[in-house]
Each structure stands twice: as C-alpha cells, then as structure tokens.
Amino acid sequence: MKMMLGKVELPNPIIPASGTFGFGYEMAKWYDINCLGAISLKGTTLNARYGNPLPRIAECEGGLLNCIGLQNPGVDAVISEELPKLKEVYSGVKLANISGFSIEEYVETARRFDTADVDILEINVSCPNVHGGGLAFGASAKAAGEVCASVKRVCKKPVFMKLSPNVTDICEIARACEAEGADGLTITNTLLGMVIDPRRGKPIVSTKMAGFSGPAIMPVSLRMVYQAYEAVKIPIIGAGGIRTADDVICYLSAGASAVQVGAHNLVDPMACKKIIDDLPKKMAEYKIDSLQSIIGRAHG
C-alpha cells in the first residue's frame, strides 16, 4: 500500500489529522502507531497558547463543532519536549502543522521546524490575519500565496498548504499556492458552522461559530479535492469526514495521494488502524492492484 506524497514515501495513505491525534505518542497506548502512513502533529504556533474559553466542542447531526483555539505549548516546547516523546514510540513520517496570525509568525515557526525532526511542513492558512483586517489567510489567493512564498524562502523541507473550505473558489487559491512553490496541498480544513441549544436559544460553544467536521462534510471536501486535482499538478492530501476504507478509496479516486482522518479519531481512537487493516480487503474486493494506480481515476 506504499504511496508517494511528492518525494516522500508513505507505507500507506492514512494520516491522523492535526488536532485529533495530539502529538502522536499519546495514542501509542491504544496500538502500534508505526502502522500509520504519517502523523500530522497538533497545530503549533510560535508562542504558547491557552486556546479559547470553554465550552469548545459541541456535537451535532453528522459531526461536531470545535473552537479549541490552537491550544499548544509553542514551537520551541514542541521541538524540545513533544518530538522526543514521539520518537520513543514512532519512527515514521511526521507533518508539523503550523499556524500563525501574521506572515512573520508563520515564517519564524516554519524556520524552527525546518531543522527539527519532522518531514513535511503543513501550513494551516485558516488563521485570521491580525494585520489584514482579521480575514483568514486562506480566504484570499493573494494572502495564501504570500504565506507560501514567505515560508518557502526560509525552508528546505516540503511545504504543504492546508486550505480552508470557506471560500468561493478553491482552485484559485490552490493555483496561487502552487505558483508560489507549494510542494503539496491539504484539502480541506473545517467548515464554519454553528450549534444552538434550543432550551436556552444560545450558541453552545464559546465563540458562537466554530469549525464543523465529521461525515457530513465529506461531499464538500471530496468535491474540492476533485476540483483542485484538475487545477494543479502538486500532490493533494484529502481530508474531511473520512471514516472507512471506502471513503479513502473515494478520495484517492478524486485525486488525493493520501488522506487525513480527523473527527473520527475522537469517536474511535482505533479508527486509523481499523481503516488500514480494512484497506487490503477492499482492494481485493474491488480488484485494485495498487492504491497509487487509482489516484484521479474519477476524472475523464
């Protein structure tokens, strides 16, 4: 089930999504995490962040909302404390998921990770640009491209841009990132949603609106992967609503070279392992010789 993610080889296409798997080592008590294709680390910022006030999570039909607020210990603590703990139990591919509130923050955090024990820099451009009116970097092709170009100038490791689905045209933003040197894309992050408590008539999470993830968003994310595959030549990691081996095959068929499993890890800590174990059975059932061979087969 080996897959190529650009120049990086994965043993299989299954990657736990950032924010749903901690820093990886926490999950080693459940199973041998070396079976994973890769791990996307918990989102990291330049400085430590407490995150948003409680409550931060609300369940809803077809998924859940979260407004964790990028709680993390900061890049230096991740490199000096979290990565060594992960190395004790995991020897595979690691994606450093990077967030920032200015281009300077993205650049400095990426620069520090570039010399650390990670393989890919995954740049989350769903964060608000505090110097640009609060609009998320990923909402604008120009802003997303500027982040990508700035990070590429200081980093040697592959840079994958994690795009926001809360846009009019995902292809415009994908092309802008490719033009500025992105080595790949992750599509997509959470949709913007809201849950209201009918008894109180008030939003449940503290931020009122929050990131919506889970199986209900898969048709939207799958469509965006399909569109982006036709718009760019760089590899795509598909993400959004994945629960089963069948879901993985759908994403690869749409054009993804690997996938990230997110919210379902919170439902079932064994989710990624179960999908990996089930993939060979589905390949045999559908007469698929290699997963690499089905990438993009939904086109044409």
Secondary structure as UniProt FT lines:
FT   STRAND          3..5
FT   TURN            6..7
FT   STRAND          8..10
FT   STRAND          14..16
FT   TURN            18..19
FT   TURN            22..23
FT   HELIX           25..29
FT   HELIX           33..35
FT   STRAND          39..40
FT   STRAND          57..60
FT   TURN            61..62
FT   STRAND          63..66
FT   HELIX           75..77
FT   HELIX           78..82
FT   HELIX           83..87
FT   TURN            88..89
FT   STRAND          94..98
FT   HELIX           103..113
FT   TURN            114..115
FT   STRAND          120..124
FT   TURN            125..126
FT   TURN            130..134
FT   HELIX           137..139
FT   HELIX           141..154
FT   STRAND          159..162
FT   HELIX           170..179
FT   TURN            180..181
FT   STRAND          184..187
FT   STRAND          191..194
FT   STRAND          196..197
FT   TURN            198..201
FT   STRAND          202..203
FT   TURN            206..207
FT   STRAND          209..213
FT   HELIX           215..217
FT   HELIX           218..231
FT   STRAND          236..239
FT   HELIX           245..254
FT   STRAND          258..261
FT   HELIX           264..267
FT   TURN            269..270
FT   HELIX           271..285
FT   TURN            286..287
FT   HELIX           292..294
FT   TURN            295..298
//
